[in-house]
Amino acid sequence: MINLFQKVPSISTEKLAEKLAEPITLLDVRTPDEYRDGHIAKAISYPFEKIKRYQGKKEELYIICQGGVRSKKAAKILKGKGYEVVNVRGGMNQWHGPVKGGK
């Protein structure tokens, strides 16, 4: 059973910008349309609805969404599956770096 009350570490979008210089795995749990409207270059689209089926490498995962709610839930689900996760606080609403796609 997944404990939705467990604590999940989080970082700011500014710290994420620094981390992007390293090889990290960043999952974008927004809808495919939201992702297409603009995403961080290293972000992998993995919609929240599918997160329970995620089976990537057991490596540290950074999770982002639009405002931080879905990513926090997704991080808790993945942590319950044994992944080391970090939620990105504020999501894309707080991201001021470059984006791919969109208008």
Biopython code that builds the backbone (N, CA, C, O; Angstrom):
import numpy as np
from Bio.PDB.StructureBuilder import StructureBuilder

atoms = [
    (1, "MET", "N", (0.836, -1.188, 0.000)),
    (1, "MET", "CA", (0.000, 0.000, 0.000)),
    (1, "MET", "C", (0.886, 1.259, 0.000)),
    (1, "MET", "O", (1.939, 1.304, 0.635)),
    (2, "ILE", "N", (0.430, 2.242, -0.713)),
    (2, "ILE", "CA", (1.195, 3.480, -0.822)),
    (2, "ILE", "C", (0.753, 4.443, 0.268)),
    (2, "ILE", "O", (-0.435, 4.729, 0.420)),
    (3, "ASN", "N", (1.718, 4.935, 1.018)),
    (3, "ASN", "CA", (1.445, 5.870, 2.109)),
    (3, "ASN", "C", (1.529, 7.290, 1.573)),
    (3, "ASN", "O", (2.619, 7.810, 1.334)),
    (4, "LEU", "N", (0.362, 7.920, 1.384)),
    (4, "LEU", "CA", (0.353, 9.274, 0.834)),
    (4, "LEU", "C", (0.726, 10.328, 1.868)),
    (4, "LEU", "O", (0.787, 11.515, 1.548)),
    (5, "PHE", "N", (0.976, 9.906, 3.102)),
    (5, "PHE", "CA", (1.369, 10.853, 4.144)),
    (5, "PHE", "C", (2.880, 10.902, 4.335)),
    (5, "PHE", "O", (3.390, 11.698, 5.123)),
    (6, "GLN", "N", (3.598, 10.032, 3.598)),
    (6, "GLN", "CA", (5.049, 10.022, 3.743)),
    (6, "GLN", "C", (5.640, 11.318, 3.187)),
    (6, "GLN", "O", (5.084, 11.934, 2.278)),
    (7, "LYS", "N", (6.758, 11.705, 3.743)),
    (7, "LYS", "CA", (7.447, 12.918, 3.303)),
    (7, "LYS", "C", (8.252, 12.620, 2.042)),
    (7, "LYS", "O", (8.879, 11.569, 1.911)),
    (8, "VAL", "N", (8.215, 13.564, 1.136)),
    (8, "VAL", "CA", (8.983, 13.454, -0.100)),
    (8, "VAL", "C", (9.884, 14.686, -0.170)),
    (8, "VAL", "O", (9.402, 15.808, -0.018)),
    (9, "PRO", "N", (11.183, 14.494, -0.397)),
    (9, "PRO", "CA", (12.057, 15.661, -0.514)),
    (9, "PRO", "C", (11.656, 16.512, -1.716)),
    (9, "PRO", "O", (11.161, 15.992, -2.716)),
    (10, "SER", "N", (11.871, 17.813, -1.610)),
    (10, "SER", "CA", (11.544, 18.681, -2.730)),
    (10, "SER", "C", (12.645, 19.723, -2.923)),
    (10, "SER", "O", (13.416, 20.029, -2.014)),
    (11, "ILE", "N", (12.686, 20.252, -4.146)),
    (11, "ILE", "CA", (13.641, 21.309, -4.464)),
    (11, "ILE", "C", (12.907, 22.420, -5.220)),
    (11, "ILE", "O", (11.824, 22.211, -5.766)),
    (12, "SER", "N", (13.511, 23.580, -5.238)),
    (12, "SER", "CA", (12.956, 24.708, -5.988)),
    (12, "SER", "C", (13.313, 24.556, -7.464)),
    (12, "SER", "O", (14.179, 23.759, -7.827)),
    (13, "THR", "N", (12.641, 25.322, -8.300)),
    (13, "THR", "CA", (12.978, 25.298, -9.726)),
    (13, "THR", "C", (14.377, 25.860, -9.963)),
    (13, "THR", "O", (15.050, 25.481, -10.921)),
    (14, "GLU", "N", (14.815, 26.770, -9.083)),
    (14, "GLU", "CA", (16.177, 27.309, -9.213)),
    (14, "GLU", "C", (17.215, 26.209, -8.991)),
    (14, "GLU", "O", (18.194, 26.110, -9.731)),
    (15, "LYS", "N", (16.988, 25.379, -7.957)),
    (15, "LYS", "CA", (17.908, 24.258, -7.684)),
    (15, "LYS", "C", (17.849, 23.248, -8.830)),
    (15, "LYS", "O", (18.871, 22.679, -9.215)),
    (16, "LEU", "N", (16.648, 23.027, -9.373)),
    (16, "LEU", "CA", (16.521, 22.112, -10.510)),
    (16, "LEU", "C", (17.365, 22.615, -11.680)),
    (16, "LEU", "O", (18.037, 21.826, -12.344)),
    (17, "ALA", "N", (17.333, 23.909, -11.934)),
    (17, "ALA", "CA", (18.125, 24.491, -13.029)),
    (17, "ALA", "C", (19.602, 24.152, -12.857)),
    (17, "ALA", "O", (20.287, 23.861, -13.838)),
    (18, "GLU", "N", (20.103, 24.186, -11.613)),
    (18, "GLU", "CA", (21.497, 23.818, -11.342)),
    (18, "GLU", "C", (21.716, 22.323, -11.587)),
    (18, "GLU", "O", (22.724, 21.923, -12.169)),
    (19, "LYS", "N", (20.758, 21.501, -11.134)),
    (19, "LYS", "CA", (20.871, 20.037, -11.276)),
    (19, "LYS", "C", (20.895, 19.599, -12.734)),
    (19, "LYS", "O", (21.476, 18.565, -13.063)),
    (20, "LEU", "N", (20.265, 20.383, -13.610)),
    (20, "LEU", "CA", (20.184, 20.000, -15.022)),
    (20, "LEU", "C", (21.546, 19.947, -15.704)),
    (20, "LEU", "O", (21.665, 19.406, -16.803)),
    (21, "ALA", "N", (22.572, 20.503, -15.065)),
    (21, "ALA", "CA", (23.936, 20.405, -15.600)),
    (21, "ALA", "C", (24.461, 18.975, -15.435)),
    (21, "ALA", "O", (25.430, 18.589, -16.090)),
    (22, "GLU", "N", (23.821, 18.189, -14.559)),
    (22, "GLU", "CA", (24.208, 16.799, -14.305)),
    (22, "GLU", "C", (23.287, 15.880, -15.100)),
    (22, "GLU", "O", (22.230, 16.306, -15.567)),
    (23, "PRO", "N", (23.692, 14.613, -15.254)),
    (23, "PRO", "CA", (22.777, 13.668, -15.908)),
    (23, "PRO", "C", (21.703, 13.221, -14.908)),
    (23, "PRO", "O", (21.958, 12.347, -14.079)),
    (24, "ILE", "N", (20.519, 13.809, -14.980)),
    (24, "ILE", "CA", (19.433, 13.436, -14.081)),
    (24, "ILE", "C", (18.237, 12.930, -14.880)),
    (24, "ILE", "O", (18.140, 13.169, -16.084)),
    (25, "THR", "N", (17.331, 12.233, -14.208)),
    (25, "THR", "CA", (16.084, 11.811, -14.832)),
    (25, "THR", "C", (14.974, 12.706, -14.293)),
    (25, "THR", "O", (14.684, 12.707, -13.097)),
    (26, "LEU", "N", (14.363, 13.463, -15.194)),
    (26, "LEU", "CA", (13.290, 14.386, -14.852)),
    (26, "LEU", "C", (12.018, 13.911, -15.540)),
    (26, "LEU", "O", (11.930, 13.904, -16.768)),
    (27, "LEU", "N", (11.027, 13.512, -14.733)),
    (27, "LEU", "CA", (9.743, 13.082, -15.281)),
    (27, "LEU", "C", (8.757, 14.235, -15.213)),
    (27, "LEU", "O", (8.571, 14.839, -14.157)),
    (28, "ASP", "N", (8.127, 14.539, -16.338)),
    (28, "ASP", "CA", (7.089, 15.563, -16.425)),
    (28, "ASP", "C", (5.756, 14.814, -16.413)),
    (28, "ASP", "O", (5.426, 14.117, -17.373)),
    (29, "VAL", "N", (4.988, 14.956, -15.325)),
    (29, "VAL", "CA", (3.763, 14.162, -15.168)),
    (29, "VAL", "C", (2.509, 14.904, -15.630)),
    (29, "VAL", "O", (1.392, 14.501, -15.305)),
    (30, "ARG", "N", (2.692, 15.988, -16.386)),
    (30, "ARG", "CA", (1.546, 16.697, -16.938)),
    (30, "ARG", "C", (0.953, 15.903, -18.108)),
    (30, "ARG", "O", (1.519, 14.895, -18.532)),
    (31, "THR", "N", (-0.180, 16.364, -18.620)),
    (31, "THR", "CA", (-0.811, 15.700, -19.763)),
    (31, "THR", "C", (0.072, 15.889, -20.996)),
    (31, "THR", "O", (0.893, 16.806, -21.038)),
    (32, "PRO", "N", (-0.095, 15.019, -22.004)),
    (32, "PRO", "CA", (0.684, 15.183, -23.237)),
    (32, "PRO", "C", (0.499, 16.576, -23.864)),
    (32, "PRO", "O", (1.455, 17.138, -24.401)),
    (33, "ASP", "N", (-0.706, 17.130, -23.803)),
    (33, "ASP", "CA", (-0.946, 18.471, -24.353)),
    (33, "ASP", "C", (-0.165, 19.529, -23.584)),
    (33, "ASP", "O", (0.428, 20.421, -24.191)),
    (34, "GLU", "N", (-0.156, 19.441, -22.253)),
    (34, "GLU", "CA", (0.598, 20.397, -21.440)),
    (34, "GLU", "C", (2.091, 20.297, -21.776)),
    (34, "GLU", "O", (2.783, 21.308, -21.903)),
    (35, "TYR", "N", (2.567, 19.061, -21.916)),
    (35, "TYR", "CA", (3.983, 18.821, -22.236)),
    (35, "TYR", "C", (4.326, 19.465, -23.582)),
    (35, "TYR", "O", (5.342, 20.148, -23.705)),
    (36, "ARG", "N", (3.477, 19.246, -24.587)),
    (36, "ARG", "CA", (3.710, 19.811, -25.925)),
    (36, "ARG", "C", (3.697, 21.338, -25.902)),
    (36, "ARG", "O", (4.365, 21.977, -26.715)),
    (37, "ASP", "N", (2.944, 21.921, -24.981)),
    (37, "ASP", "CA", (2.853, 23.390, -24.890)),
    (37, "ASP", "C", (4.141, 24.013, -24.355)),
    (37, "ASP", "O", (4.275, 25.237, -24.359)),
    (38, "GLY", "N", (5.078, 23.206, -23.901)),
    (38, "GLY", "CA", (6.367, 23.708, -23.440)),
    (38, "GLY", "C", (6.861, 22.913, -22.250)),
    (38, "GLY", "O", (6.175, 22.794, -21.235)),
    (39, "HIS", "N", (8.072, 22.363, -22.390)),
    (39, "HIS", "CA", (8.661, 21.539, -21.330)),
    (39, "HIS", "C", (10.162, 21.793, -21.238)),
    (39, "HIS", "O", (10.770, 22.359, -22.147)),
    (40, "ILE", "N", (10.737, 21.368, -20.134)),
    (40, "ILE", "CA", (12.183, 21.454, -19.933)),
    (40, "ILE", "C", (12.834, 20.426, -20.863)),
    (40, "ILE", "O", (12.356, 19.297, -20.979)),
    (41, "ALA", "N", (13.909, 20.816, -21.514)),
    (41, "ALA", "CA", (14.533, 19.966, -22.537)),
    (41, "ALA", "C", (14.810, 18.538, -22.070)),
    (41, "ALA", "O", (14.571, 17.594, -22.823)),
    (42, "LYS", "N", (15.307, 18.360, -20.849)),
    (42, "LYS", "CA", (15.651, 17.012, -20.373)),
    (42, "LYS", "C", (14.436, 16.215, -19.866)),
    (42, "LYS", "O", (14.558, 15.029, -19.557)),
    (43, "ALA", "N", (13.276, 16.862, -19.781)),
    (43, "ALA", "CA", (12.097, 16.217, -19.192)),
    (43, "ALA", "C", (11.539, 15.121, -20.096)),
    (43, "ALA", "O", (11.449, 15.270, -21.315)),
    (44, "ILE", "N", (11.168, 14.019, -19.451)),
    (44, "ILE", "CA", (10.536, 12.892, -20.133)),
    (44, "ILE", "C", (9.053, 12.961, -19.802)),
    (44, "ILE", "O", (8.677, 13.030, -18.631)),
    (45, "SER", "N", (8.211, 12.945, -20.826)),
    (45, "SER", "CA", (6.764, 12.975, -20.590)),
    (45, "SER", "C", (6.306, 11.625, -20.049)),
    (45, "SER", "O", (6.484, 10.589, -20.690)),
    (46, "TYR", "N", (5.710, 11.657, -18.853)),
    (46, "TYR", "CA", (5.146, 10.441, -18.260)),
    (46, "TYR", "C", (3.895, 10.880, -17.492)),
    (46, "TYR", "O", (3.961, 11.159, -16.295)),
    (47, "PRO", "N", (2.738, 10.938, -18.203)),
    (47, "PRO", "CA", (1.515, 11.473, -17.591)),
    (47, "PRO", "C", (1.156, 10.823, -16.256)),
    (47, "PRO", "O", (1.343, 9.623, -16.053)),
    (48, "PHE", "N", (0.641, 11.647, -15.363)),
    (48, "PHE", "CA", (0.290, 11.202, -14.014)),
    (48, "PHE", "C", (-0.592, 9.957, -14.022)),
    (48, "PHE", "O", (-0.417, 9.074, -13.182)),
    (49, "GLU", "N", (-1.533, 9.877, -14.956)),
    (49, "GLU", "CA", (-2.457, 8.729, -15.000)),
    (49, "GLU", "C", (-1.719, 7.401, -15.148)),
    (49, "GLU", "O", (-2.248, 6.357, -14.767)),
    (50, "LYS", "N", (-0.509, 7.428, -15.695)),
    (50, "LYS", "CA", (0.253, 6.200, -15.948)),
    (50, "LYS", "C", (1.323, 5.939, -14.893)),
    (50, "LYS", "O", (2.011, 4.921, -14.961)),
    (51, "ILE", "N", (1.477, 6.833, -13.921)),
    (51, "ILE", "CA", (2.633, 6.779, -13.020)),
    (51, "ILE", "C", (2.715, 5.479, -12.223)),
    (51, "ILE", "O", (3.814, 5.031, -11.897)),
    (52, "LYS", "N", (1.587, 4.871, -11.906)),
    (52, "LYS", "CA", (1.601, 3.608, -11.148)),
    (52, "LYS", "C", (2.255, 2.485, -11.940)),
    (52, "LYS", "O", (2.690, 1.490, -11.361)),
    (53, "ARG", "N", (2.330, 2.637, -13.261)),
    (53, "ARG", "CA", (2.930, 1.602, -14.119)),
    (53, "ARG", "C", (4.392, 1.896, -14.449)),
    (53, "ARG", "O", (5.021, 1.131, -15.179)),
    (54, "TYR", "N", (4.939, 2.986, -13.927)),
    (54, "TYR", "CA", (6.325, 3.365, -14.244)),
    (54, "TYR", "C", (7.288, 2.260, -13.822)),
    (54, "TYR", "O", (7.197, 1.730, -12.714)),
    (55, "GLN", "N", (8.214, 1.921, -14.722)),
    (55, "GLN", "CA", (9.194, 0.867, -14.426)),
    (55, "GLN", "C", (10.578, 1.241, -14.925)),
    (55, "GLN", "O", (11.244, 0.433, -15.572)),
    (56, "GLY", "N", (11.010, 2.445, -14.634)),
    (56, "GLY", "CA", (12.342, 2.873, -15.043)),
    (56, "GLY", "C", (13.403, 2.324, -14.111)),
    (56, "GLY", "O", (13.116, 1.582, -13.173)),
    (57, "LYS", "N", (14.641, 2.710, -14.396)),
    (57, "LYS", "CA", (15.759, 2.291, -13.550)),
    (57, "LYS", "C", (15.558, 2.823, -12.138)),
    (57, "LYS", "O", (14.966, 3.884, -11.940)),
    (58, "LYS", "N", (16.055, 2.079, -11.169)),
    (58, "LYS", "CA", (15.958, 2.516, -9.765)),
    (58, "LYS", "C", (17.036, 3.553, -9.504)),
    (58, "LYS", "O", (18.033, 3.287, -8.832)),
    (59, "GLU", "N", (16.815, 4.732, -10.045)),
    (59, "GLU", "CA", (17.732, 5.853, -9.870)),
    (59, "GLU", "C", (16.923, 7.017, -9.322)),
    (59, "GLU", "O", (15.693, 6.975, -9.293)),
    (60, "GLU", "N", (17.618, 8.043, -8.893)),
    (60, "GLU", "CA", (16.910, 9.210, -8.367)),
    (60, "GLU", "C", (16.090, 9.859, -9.480)),
    (60, "GLU", "O", (16.589, 10.104, -10.579)),
    (61, "LEU", "N", (14.831, 10.130, -9.175)),
    (61, "LEU", "CA", (13.925, 10.739, -10.139)),
    (61, "LEU", "C", (13.496, 12.111, -9.650)),
    (61, "LEU", "O", (13.176, 12.287, -8.474)),
    (62, "TYR", "N", (13.491, 13.071, -10.544)),
    (62, "TYR", "CA", (12.954, 14.401, -10.259)),
    (62, "TYR", "C", (11.607, 14.468, -10.952)),
    (62, "TYR", "O", (11.484, 14.103, -12.121)),
    (63, "ILE", "N", (10.595, 14.935, -10.231)),
    (63, "ILE", "CA", (9.229, 14.924, -10.750)),
    (63, "ILE", "C", (8.699, 16.353, -10.829)),
    (63, "ILE", "O", (8.775, 17.107, -9.859)),
    (64, "ILE", "N", (8.156, 16.718, -12.005)),
    (64, "ILE", "CA", (7.604, 18.061, -12.190)),
    (64, "ILE", "C", (6.226, 17.976, -12.846)),
    (64, "ILE", "O", (5.958, 17.072, -13.637)),
    (65, "CYS", "N", (5.355, 18.935, -12.504)),
    (65, "CYS", "CA", (4.062, 19.069, -13.165)),
    (65, "CYS", "C", (3.838, 20.556, -13.414)),
    (65, "CYS", "O", (4.806, 21.302, -13.560)),
    (66, "GLN", "N", (2.589, 21.002, -13.466)),
    (66, "GLN", "CA", (2.343, 22.417, -13.736)),
    (66, "GLN", "C", (2.492, 23.277, -12.489)),
    (66, "GLN", "O", (3.130, 24.329, -12.524)),
    (67, "GLY", "N", (1.886, 22.817, -11.362)),
    (67, "GLY", "CA", (1.904, 23.641, -10.155)),
    (67, "GLY", "C", (2.493, 22.978, -8.925)),
    (67, "GLY", "O", (2.717, 23.644, -7.915)),
    (68, "GLY", "N", (2.747, 21.677, -8.990)),
    (68, "GLY", "CA", (3.358, 20.982, -7.866)),
    (68, "GLY", "C", (2.486, 19.948, -7.184)),
    (68, "GLY", "O", (2.989, 19.152, -6.391)),
    (69, "VAL", "N", (1.193, 19.936, -7.469)),
    (69, "VAL", "CA", (0.281, 18.997, -6.796)),
    (69, "VAL", "C", (0.412, 17.594, -7.375)),
    (69, "VAL", "O", (0.630, 16.636, -6.633)),
    (70, "ARG", "N", (0.282, 17.464, -8.696)),
    (70, "ARG", "CA", (0.391, 16.134, -9.314)),
    (70, "ARG", "C", (1.783, 15.540, -9.114)),
    (70, "ARG", "O", (1.921, 14.337, -8.890)),
    (71, "SER", "N", (2.815, 16.381, -9.194)),
    (71, "SER", "CA", (4.175, 15.845, -9.035)),
    (71, "SER", "C", (4.385, 15.330, -7.615)),
    (71, "SER", "O", (5.075, 14.330, -7.417)),
    (72, "LYS", "N", (3.803, 15.994, -6.637)),
    (72, "LYS", "CA", (3.949, 15.536, -5.255)),
    (72, "LYS", "C", (3.253, 14.189, -5.071)),
    (72, "LYS", "O", (3.800, 13.290, -4.433)),
    (73, "LYS", "N", (2.057, 14.047, -5.625)),
    (73, "LYS", "CA", (1.339, 12.760, -5.553)),
    (73, "LYS", "C", (2.115, 11.676, -6.297)),
    (73, "LYS", "O", (2.261, 10.557, -5.805)),
    (74, "ALA", "N", (2.610, 12.016, -7.484)),
    (74, "ALA", "CA", (3.372, 11.046, -8.280)),
    (74, "ALA", "C", (4.632, 10.625, -7.536)),
    (74, "ALA", "O", (4.996, 9.449, -7.544)),
    (75, "ALA", "N", (5.302, 11.583, -6.892)),
    (75, "ALA", "CA", (6.519, 11.274, -6.143)),
    (75, "ALA", "C", (6.216, 10.300, -5.010)),
    (75, "ALA", "O", (6.996, 9.379, -4.763)),
    (76, "LYS", "N", (5.096, 10.490, -4.319)),
    (76, "LYS", "CA", (4.721, 9.585, -3.229)),
    (76, "LYS", "C", (4.427, 8.186, -3.750)),
    (76, "LYS", "O", (4.800, 7.196, -3.121)),
    (77, "ILE", "N", (3.760, 8.099, -4.895)),
    (77, "ILE", "CA", (3.476, 6.791, -5.501)),
    (77, "ILE", "C", (4.783, 6.095, -5.862)),
    (77, "ILE", "O", (4.968, 4.918, -5.556)),
    (78, "LEU", "N", (5.689, 6.820, -6.511)),
    (78, "LEU", "CA", (6.970, 6.231, -6.916)),
    (78, "LEU", "C", (7.830, 5.875, -5.710)),
    (78, "LEU", "O", (8.513, 4.851, -5.725)),
    (79, "LYS", "N", (7.809, 6.695, -4.672)),
    (79, "LYS", "CA", (8.564, 6.385, -3.453)),
    (79, "LYS", "C", (8.037, 5.085, -2.855)),
    (79, "LYS", "O", (8.812, 4.256, -2.379)),
    (80, "GLY", "N", (6.725, 4.909, -2.881)),
    (80, "GLY", "CA", (6.118, 3.671, -2.386)),
    (80, "GLY", "C", (6.532, 2.447, -3.187)),
    (80, "GLY", "O", (6.476, 1.324, -2.687)),
    (81, "LYS", "N", (6.948, 2.665, -4.432)),
    (81, "LYS", "CA", (7.426, 1.568, -5.283)),
    (81, "LYS", "C", (8.937, 1.364, -5.138)),
    (81, "LYS", "O", (9.517, 0.517, -5.817)),
    (82, "GLY", "N", (9.574, 2.142, -4.252)),
    (82, "GLY", "CA", (10.994, 1.950, -4.002)),
    (82, "GLY", "C", (11.925, 2.910, -4.718)),
    (82, "GLY", "O", (13.144, 2.753, -4.648)),
    (83, "TYR", "N", (11.378, 3.892, -5.400)),
    (83, "TYR", "CA", (12.226, 4.869, -6.096)),
    (83, "TYR", "C", (12.642, 5.972, -5.141)),
    (83, "TYR", "O", (11.924, 6.306, -4.198)),
    (84, "GLU", "N", (13.822, 6.536, -5.404)),
    (84, "GLU", "CA", (14.292, 7.711, -4.692)),
    (84, "GLU", "C", (13.797, 8.892, -5.517)),
    (84, "GLU", "O", (14.162, 9.041, -6.684)),
    (85, "VAL", "N", (12.965, 9.731, -4.905)),
    (85, "VAL", "CA", (12.302, 10.795, -5.660)),
    (85, "VAL", "C", (12.517, 12.170, -5.048)),
    (85, "VAL", "O", (12.737, 12.307, -3.845)),
    (86, "VAL", "N", (12.448, 13.187, -5.906)),
    (86, "VAL", "CA", (12.525, 14.577, -5.476)),
    (86, "VAL", "C", (11.435, 15.335, -6.239)),
    (86, "VAL", "O", (11.412, 15.336, -7.470)),
    (87, "ASN", "N", (10.542, 15.974, -5.498)),
    (87, "ASN", "CA", (9.484, 16.771, -6.106)),
    (87, "ASN", "C", (10.014, 18.171, -6.422)),
    (87, "ASN", "O", (10.777, 18.740, -5.641)),
    (88, "VAL", "N", (9.609, 18.722, -7.565)),
    (88, "VAL", "CA", (9.984, 20.088, -7.926)),
    (88, "VAL", "C", (8.836, 21.009, -7.501)),
    (88, "VAL", "O", (7.762, 21.005, -8.102)),
    (89, "ARG", "N", (9.086, 21.798, -6.452)),
    (89, "ARG", "CA", (8.067, 22.700, -5.903)),
    (89, "ARG", "C", (7.661, 23.769, -6.918)),
    (89, "ARG", "O", (8.506, 24.366, -7.584)),
    (90, "GLY", "N", (6.365, 23.994, -7.019)),
    (90, "GLY", "CA", (5.873, 25.062, -7.892)),
    (90, "GLY", "C", (5.767, 24.687, -9.352)),
    (90, "GLY", "O", (5.119, 25.389, -10.128)),
    (91, "GLY", "N", (6.398, 23.585, -9.738)),
    (91, "GLY", "CA", (6.298, 23.083, -11.104)),
    (91, "GLY", "C", (6.657, 24.085, -12.185)),
    (91, "GLY", "O", (7.436, 25.014, -11.969)),
    (92, "MET", "N", (6.071, 23.874, -13.347)),
    (92, "MET", "CA", (6.363, 24.730, -14.497)),
    (92, "MET", "C", (5.900, 26.166, -14.269)),
    (92, "MET", "O", (6.408, 27.087, -14.909)),
    (93, "ASN", "N", (4.936, 26.369, -13.358)),
    (93, "ASN", "CA", (4.504, 27.737, -13.048)),
    (93, "ASN", "C", (5.649, 28.570, -12.480)),
    (93, "ASN", "O", (5.671, 29.790, -12.638)),
    (94, "GLN", "N", (6.611, 27.903, -11.811)),
    (94, "GLN", "CA", (7.736, 28.604, -11.215)),
    (94, "GLN", "C", (9.011, 28.525, -12.053)),
    (94, "GLN", "O", (10.019, 29.140, -11.705)),
    (95, "TRP", "N", (8.976, 27.779, -13.143)),
    (95, "TRP", "CA", (10.159, 27.579, -13.988)),
    (95, "TRP", "C", (10.399, 28.810, -14.847)),
    (95, "TRP", "O", (9.500, 29.248, -15.566)),
    (96, "HIS", "N", (11.588, 29.368, -14.783)),
    (96, "HIS", "CA", (11.926, 30.542, -15.585)),
    (96, "HIS", "C", (13.026, 30.258, -16.600)),
    (96, "HIS", "O", (13.503, 31.168, -17.279)),
    (97, "GLY", "N", (13.424, 29.002, -16.700)),
    (97, "GLY", "CA", (14.471, 28.625, -17.642)),
    (97, "GLY", "C", (13.895, 28.374, -19.029)),
    (97, "GLY", "O", (12.705, 28.580, -19.264)),
    (98, "PRO", "N", (14.754, 27.926, -19.948)),
    (98, "PRO", "CA", (14.302, 27.672, -21.324)),
    (98, "PRO", "C", (13.352, 26.475, -21.400)),
    (98, "PRO", "O", (13.433, 25.548, -20.594)),
    (99, "VAL", "N", (12.461, 26.513, -22.373)),
    (99, "VAL", "CA", (11.542, 25.408, -22.614)),
    (99, "VAL", "C", (11.585, 25.033, -24.092)),
    (99, "VAL", "O", (11.907, 25.847, -24.958)),
    (100, "LYS", "N", (11.250, 23.773, -24.346)),
    (100, "LYS", "CA", (11.136, 23.265, -25.728)),
    (100, "LYS", "C", (9.659, 23.151, -26.056)),
    (100, "LYS", "O", (8.837, 22.911, -25.172)),
    (101, "GLY", "N", (9.332, 23.318, -27.301)),
    (101, "GLY", "CA", (7.939, 23.193, -27.715)),
    (101, "GLY", "C", (7.164, 24.455, -27.400)),
    (101, "GLY", "O", (7.737, 25.500, -27.092)),
    (102, "GLY", "N", (5.870, 24.338, -27.483)),
    (102, "GLY", "CA", (5.027, 25.485, -27.154)),
    (102, "GLY", "C", (4.987, 26.502, -28.273)),
    (102, "GLY", "O", (5.409, 26.251, -29.401)),
    (103, "LYS", "N", (4.469, 27.641, -27.919)),
    (103, "LYS", "CA", (4.273, 28.699, -28.910)),
    (103, "LYS", "C", (5.404, 29.691, -28.876)),
    (103, "LYS", "O", (5.405, 30.652, -29.645)),
]
sb = StructureBuilder()
sb.init_structure("model")
sb.init_model(0)
sb.init_chain("A")
sb.init_seg("    ")
for serial, (resi, resn, name, xyz) in enumerate(atoms, 1):
    if name == "N":
        sb.init_residue(resn, " ", resi, " ")
    sb.init_atom(name, np.array(xyz, "f"), 0.0, 1.0, " ", f" {name:<3s}", serial, name[0])
structure = sb.get_structure()
